[in-house]
Amino acid sequence: MIRPAELIERKRDGGELGAGELRELMLGYARDEIPDYQLAAFCMAVFFRGLTDAETYALTEAMIETGETLDLRSALGRKVVDKHSTGGVGDKTSIAVGPIGAACGVPFAKMSGRGLGHTGGTLDKLESIPGFRVELSTDELVAQVRDVGMAIVGATADLVPADKRLYALRDVTATVDERSLISASIVSKKVAGGAEAIVFDVKVGEGAFMKSREDARALAELMRELCSRFGREAVCLLTDMDQPLGHAVGNALEIREAIATLRGEGPPDFEELVVAAAAHLLALSDLGIDKAEADTRVAQAIADGGAAEAYERWIYAQGGDPDEASLPKAAVVPEVASPRAGYVA
């Protein structure tokens, strides 16, 4: 039986924790045998001392072991792809990337989170759609991906329960932006959720958790290495977050911008990222095509309306109303006039 205080003390002092110790720590936390305040102290110790690569892998594995795992390959007979962003202002990329993948015949299944730190969460944005359900059972998830081609859902209580609690705890203890904790959280959900190929959008800049290109690259390399150790393929994009992505910031506003982008009418910076991420997913999928062919198919899906149609089928399937007119609007919309020509900086 481990003593959490001893593990916290050892990590606080720069020591290394064993795989078995991290496993017991996470299992104990998931079973309510270890209180939040001790995990908060553990997170702070990790924030200042970091984890070795071996510890990060062990923590990721331990978090996966606290719950069930999905085998989507067996359930669907296809290679399932996913996309994840480390978060940024105005980042609604997955909401546009998923339908493009589905329109191109690539199964897309994403277990997403809510807002973390200053960034908006994909689930929060989707819940601005009237009627949209983010909680699906495993059977519902599998059936929807088979029938519609995609699903974006919240992680169920049975999948990586330790991460679900730790995710919220990090948000209120100022321990969000630590490379190993970020990597373990993200990769544990991807592995447990059954994705075999993932595109990671790693944000870098003033509005991101990773402020420098060096830190962002280190995070990307760590996640890619973790995925490799778990038998997953991964591609990482480093993208700018020195300014908001696209023009819209706010849940319903971002849904509108994602819809516009699926019609080929989105802001250039957002459209560029969506197209790049979608093409990488196609190239990683079981379609057997290279990046050049993937680029062509993504452009075609947008041009011929297939991506927009896939979006409507997806939203309907999860109980939502895909009609843009149904999205909520602010009660007051004032115009702010600029005294001169220029750019908002």
Order of alpha helices (4+ residues) and beta strands (2+ residues): alpha-alpha-alpha-alpha-alpha-beta-alpha-beta-alpha-alpha-beta-alpha-alpha-beta-alpha-beta-alpha-alpha-alpha-alpha
